[in-house]
């Protein structure tokens, strides 16, 4: 992960997107802010998919202790991880 992180620069992002560097800094305070937001969005998307899979299993009658909790409780438990 650190090797990939080291390769991500403001210049590499703006060149890849063909966007002005000023537009990058208008949206993100720094490269680390971009990486933090990307990580957060990735984790949240994974968690949403995980909850959807659990809920789909519950609708199919799958048996698992976590399925006994209300969906909001499962979401809170997953978000706490």
C-alpha positions in Angstrom: 0.0 0.0 0.0 2.8 2.4 0.8 4.4 1.9 -2.6 1.2 2.8 -4.3 0.6 5.7 -2.0 4.1 7.0 -2.8 3.2 6.9 -6.5 0.1 9.1 -6.1 1.1 12.7 -6.5 -1.0 15.7 -7.2 0.8 16.0 -10.6 0.0 12.4 -11.5 -3.6 12.8 -10.6 -4.2 16.0 -12.5 -2.3 14.7 -15.5 -4.3 11.5 -15.6 -7.6 13.4 -15.3 -6.4 16.2 -17.7 -7.5 18.7 -15.0 -5.8 21.9 -13.8 -3.9 21.6 -10.6 -6.0 24.4 -9.2 -9.2 22.4 -9.5 -7.5 19.6 -7.5 -6.7 22.0 -4.6 -10.2 23.5 -4.9 -11.7 20.1 -4.0 -8.9 18.6 -1.8 -6.6 20.4 0.7 -3.8 17.9 -0.1 -2.9 14.6 -1.6 -3.4 13.0 1.8 -7.0 14.5 1.9 -7.6 12.8 -1.5 -6.3 9.5 -0.3 -8.2 9.7 3.0 -11.5 10.4 1.1 -10.8 7.6 -1.3 -10.1 5.1 1.5 -13.3 6.2 3.3 -15.5 5.8 0.2 -13.9 2.4 -0.5 -14.5 1.1 3.1 -18.1 2.5 3.1 -18.9 0.8 -0.2 -17.5 -2.5 1.0 -19.6 -2.2 4.2 -22.7 -1.4 2.3 -22.1 -4.5 0.0 -21.5 -6.6 3.1 -24.7 -5.5 4.8 -26.7 -6.1 1.5 -25.3 -9.6 1.3 -26.3 -10.3 4.9 -29.8 -8.9 4.3 -30.1 -10.9 1.1 -29.2 -14.0 3.1 -31.8 -13.2 5.7 -34.5 -12.9 3.0 -33.5 -16.3 1.7 -33.8 -17.8 5.1 -30.0 -18.3 5.8 -29.2 -18.9 9.4 -26.5 -16.9 11.1 -26.5 -15.2 14.6 -25.9 -11.8 13.0 -29.2 -12.1 11.1 -31.2 -12.0 14.4 -30.3 -8.3 14.9 -32.2 -5.5 13.2 -30.6 -4.2 10.0 -29.7 -0.9 11.7 -27.9 -2.8 14.5 -25.9 -4.8 11.9 -25.0 -1.6 10.1 -23.8 0.0 13.4 -21.8 -3.1 14.3 -20.1 -3.2 10.9 -19.4 0.5 10.9 -17.7 0.1 14.3 -15.2 -2.3 12.8 
